[in-house]
Amino acid sequence: MIDWLIPAVPLFKAAHIVALVIWCGGLLALPLMLTRHDPNISIEDYRVVRNASHLTYTMCVTPAAVIAVIAGTWLIFLREVYVPWLFAKLAFVAMLVMAHGWIGHTLARIGEDPDEHTPPRPYIPIALVLLPMLMILTLVLAKPTLAWVVLPDWLTEPRGGQLLFDTPSR
């Protein structure tokens, strides 16, 4: 581990958790905001709803996702966690990222052509977001051994390479 960064681990954890709360909360709120995109409302009301959902996605939810992923990646290397439950968690994080992209795509399509595109019912995107969220939370809190999963050595052990700020090993 990078010795001088050890005291920063709680800061990375705090940033990771705060960003996750904002990211996940936003991913649950955006499908509900999408239901308000009704082309039959007045132009002024539609503009307000469109701006609110667009700003929520671009200025709040997406930066929180980036911060959560970056802080989480740093935590993996700082804590040297190379266990099967973490790799399962990362698979569910990938699902969360895909749901994030799909919600953003839906939001963009509605904004570009509101008459041609109707938003999905909110229970579909909420279910797509809740499943990985609950699985990630379960894996992080339970930290199951998953001994039945056989992973190659290169995936579970450090490879002896040099990290960015590490002193060279000889």
N, C-alpha and C positions, 0 to 999 in steps of 0.2 A: 504494500500500500504506500501511497505517497504520504510520508509522515507529516509534513507540514500542512496537509489538507485534512487531516483527521479531525481537528476542531471544527471544520466546516460541514461535517456530516449532518449535524442537526439543522443547519441552515438549508442544506439541500433537501432534507426531509420536509422541513416546513414549507419551502417553496413548492415542492412536489405535491404535498397534500393540499395546500391552498389552491394551486393551479388545477388540481383534479376536481376539487369541489366546484370551482367556477366552470370548468369544462363540462363536467357531467350535469351540473344544474342547467347550463345553457343548452346542452343537447336534449334535455327533457323539456325545456321551455320553448325551444324553437318550433317543434311540431305543433304546439298549441298556438304559437304566433302565426304559423303558416295557415291555420284554419281561418284566420282573420283576413286573409288575402282573397277578398270577394270582389270580382270585377263589377258587381252590381251596386256597390256602394259609391258614394260621390268621389270625384277625382281627388279632392282635398283629403278626405278620410283615407283613401287608398294610398296616397302619397305619404301620409303620416305612418300608416301601418307598414308600408314598404321600407321607409327609412329606418324605423325602429328595428325591424327584423334584420335588415341589412347591417346596420351598425352593431347590433348584438352579435351577429355572426362574425363580422370582420374585425371589430375592435375589442371584443370581449372573449368570445368562445375560442376563436382560432388562436390568438396569442396565448391564452391559457393552455390550450392543447400543446403548443410548441414548448412552453415553459415546463409543462408536466413531463413531456417526453425527454427534454434535455436534462432536467434535474433527475429524472428516473434513471437515465443512462449513466449519469455521473455516479449515482448511488450504487449501481451495479458494480462499477469498477472500484469505487472507493471502499465498498464493503466486501468486495470479492465474493459476490454471491453467484455461484455457478451450480444451482440445484435444479432438479426437474420441475418443481412447482413454479419456479421463476420463468422457465421456458413456456410452460402452459399459460402463465399469466400474460406473457408477451404475445402469445397467439390471440388471446382475448383482447389485448390492447390493439392489435392489428384489426380486429373486428370493429372495435370502437372507432378507430381511425377511418375505416371504410364507411361506417354509419355517418360519421362526421362529414365525409366527402359527399355522400349521397344527399344528406340534408342540405348541404351547401349548393349542390347541383340543382336540387329542387327549388331552392330559394332563388337561384339565378334564373332558372327557366321561368318561374312565375314573374319575376321582375322584368324580364325581357319581353314576354308576351303574355300578359295576364288573361287575355281572352281565350287563348289557345290551350292554356295549361291550368288544370285545377289541382290543388294540393291533395296529397293522399290523406286519408282519414288519420287522425293523430295516433290512434292505437298501433298502427303499423310501425312508424318510426320510433315511437316510444318503446315498443317491444324489442325492436332491433337494437336499441340503446340499453335498455334495462338488462337484457340477458348477459352481455359481456360485463356490464358494471357489477352485477351480482356475482358473477363467476370470479372476477378479479378480486372483489372484496372477500369472497370465500377463500380463495387461494392465499391471499395475503394474511388473513387472520388465522387460518387453520395451518398453513404451511405444511401440507401433507407430504410425506416422504416420497410417495409415488415410486416405491421400490420396484414395482412391476415394469416400469418404463426403463428400458435399457438405452442409454445414450452413449455415443462414442466418447472416448477419453478427451479428444480435442475440444469437446463442447462443455465438459464438466471440470476441467482443470486449466489453470493459466498455462499459456504456452511458453512462458519464459521470455516473451518479447518485452521491449522497453516501452513504457508509457510516456506520454508527452513530457511530463515534468519529472520523471524518475531519473535517478542517476544511473549511468551506464553500469551494467553488471559485466564482470570479466571473469 
